[in-house]
Amino acid sequence: MARLPADEDYARALLSIFQAKKLRARQSLRLSDAKSAFLVQNMGRPADFDAALDYARSLGWLSIDLNMVRLTAPGAEEIAFGGGLF
């Protein structure tokens, strides 16, 4: 699947959900809760959430296991130092 420049923006929007909930590296959200927050806050469509998740996983910002989305250390660093998060 081709990546679009917007995929990074969607991934950063997804990270902003973790930031808003004040989650730290190695803390998790239910996949359904992350997707719901993404959609309710009008960050994109369901396909955009999937693209955001794929992009964030490819960069090591997030991982998925047992229907949980875990913020990794690189993801927490991106939140702290990446600037420009929503």
Phi, psi and omega in degrees: 000130181288145177263140178254154177305330181291338181302322178295319178298318178295321179296320178294323176297319178298318177298327181296335176294317177296320179297315181296328179272003178057039178275147181249173178306140179076007173261154189232161170235151171297141179304317181295325179291319179296316180295317179300314179298319179301314183285318181296325180274012177054041177279344179163187180267172178305320178294327178291324176298315179299318178295320179298315181295316178299316181295313181297321178293321181295332178268357180079016180284326183225155172227159180235134176203131177054045179061026175240143175254119184255134174281125180269171177300315177298326177293319177295322177295320179297321177297314185288320189241353184289336181060162174068012175291152185293000000 
